[in-house]
Amino acid sequence: MSRGFVFVAPVLIAAAFVLAPADPAAADDPLEVAHGLGRVIAAETFCGLTYDRSAIEAFVEKRVPATAMGFISDLDTSIWAAQRDFAEAGPSTKAAICAHARRFAKAHGFVR
């Protein structure tokens, strides 16, 4: 298995979790939100984006129950892991990550 696949597969899986259509009546899994959002947040610096913090707060408010105690540590771990992974990304991987991060950020109002 190539090194690129080992790196890209977790990114694609995390993106799928965040982008999967959610039933408005069903709550999102806080762990999945933390993992996907952590990677999108890590992409902010990696991709040269600037996010609107109030939009991120609104996203968390809407998607994460107030009782989800592990959300913050899961988010922190996801950001750390993404930053480590992104440091090893090649140009094509970076292009894919940044394209998706921009689309996700735009769709959720993180970028103006």
Secondary structure as UniProt FT lines:
FT   HELIX           3..19
FT   TURN            24..25
FT   HELIX           30..46
FT   TURN            47..48
FT   HELIX           53..63
FT   TURN            66..67
FT   TURN            69..70
FT   HELIX           71..87
FT   HELIX           91..107
FT   TURN            108..109
//
